[in-house]
């Protein structure tokens, strides 16, 4: 019997009666009657109607509106402090960061088991399909690679034609490298182009599975989970154990998401008050502006066009309904930490569980559109501030290396800084003191990169579902808990999910 989630689209209201009759007609035994009562779609719908007011959504723990309010409140408090207080005590942001850091660590702790269970169960469902598994894998990887290349290309074009002429050559004092930063630069300069290729292939295969788990080598763990999921026999005791572990993780995630507004508030506030407006000169302002403009073009033009072309639904409405995911991504600056929230959001939209469990974890690790956009912007910034103009061949090298580097980048905050040095050296751009400025503001731009990466994952689920035509078959659909059904209603739901109707 296919399980039902709360679906935000009321167009399927007519189908709800069929689902209700189907549930009630199978409730012959006491246990089955209890299950029917627990998952009664009428009860979920009535609950939604009771909470359909704005104040009802505001009161819901971990709801989208609460997260938005928390983020806006943090900005409202942090920005005036950053612009009016000359010397913020070092202890202030550190202490303010403690609640957010604790929440982020807890959320990160469930990412690894979530990836393992999701990929194992996804592979089990792919094995049951006739040709559908290969189609899903092919289109998922293809989508991520194509969107990444598009992001890099339009970012490179804009940077070279629009933003590059605006830069001015920095003075010798700005280009000079402080002694404190010299060791860091030397360490990162020891790498070369081949390092990117070696890191990419090494990241797929773990030398030690347990070491990969302990060191959070997410991509290696994902590949291992794919292999294990493909080898296990359906219905085996290990599969049953994986299902139970997934249910346990789901309960933990539900609790942590209720705490999301608190975590997001303190993470944003502790970082915003460290912002130094005086350090943002013309060149740095152009770097920030060029990066954000390219990201907004990709987020509000490129991805929505792709989504609408395949899904034929309003992409902006869809994006706003999934706001808890990209707001959490902005607050945490970590795609990995946001993964549980992302999966909850797309489930609430009613997409097939098979697509969700394969596409979202994979996208969390390899789909780095925001990072890909940022690489060309930083390289041109480093070059132009030294009076160096890149030629067409060097721009091609930047595009190729940025594509590979975005895949090699781990889904943790500011992990792209090392790869930026490698790309600069590959096109003959020396690393100067301006790189220290890039490091200083990377925490800020990293939040927008992460929000874009997560948004791309959200759009990917709908596009890939429509391209592949995959739907959850009867009997294998995702079985939502009572808490998840309630949480889904908070995220804007109004009906009952029908797996094949999105």
Secondary structure, DSSP 8 states (H G I E B T S, - for coil): -----EES-GGGHHHHHHHHHHHHHT--SHHHHHHHHHT-HHHHHHHHHHT-SHHHHHHSTT-HHHHHHHHHHHHHHHHHHHHH-S---HHHHHHHHHHHHHHHHHHHHHHHHHHHHHHHHHHHHHHHSSSHHHHHHHHHHHHHHHHHHHHHHHHHHHIIIIIGGG-----HHHHS--HHHHHHHHHHHT--HHHHHHHHHHHHS-SSHHHHHHTT-HHHHHHHHHHHHHHS-TT-HHHHHHHHHHHHHHHHHHHHHHTHHHHHHHHHHHHHTT--GGG--HHHHHHHHHHHHHHHHIIIIIHHHHHHHHH-S-HHHHHHHTHHHHHHHHHH--HHHHHHHHHHHHHHTT--HHHHHHHHHHHHHH--HHHHHHHHHHHHHHHHTTT----HHHHHHHHHHHHHHHHHS-SSTTTTHHHHHHHHHHTT----THHHHHHHHHHHHHHHHHHHHHHHHHHHHHHHHHHH-----TTTS----HHHHHHHHHTT--EE-BTTB-
